Amino acid sequence: MSTNVPNAVLHGGPDHFMPGASRVRHVADLDEQVKVESGGCYEHFKPTAEQVDHEGTVLRVFSWTHRTYVAE
């Protein structure tokens, strides 16, 4: 059974690409980098050792590292 309970929060990166609420999300593997599509590019986030409490739920913090562009 698959649950999509939020377990991660994405920190950093350009503010315009992702509103605050969509930065809290479910990540399948908390030890792997996360890649989020944003228009014609991808924003990349790496897992950190940091955790935060968000509305009673502990979330793993992922930190923005870089952007790549979608190949045409």
Secondary structure, 3 states (H helix, E strand, C coil): CCCCCCCEEEECCCHHHCCHHHHEECCCCCCCCEEEEECCEEEEEEEEEEEEEECCEEEEEEEEEEEEECCC
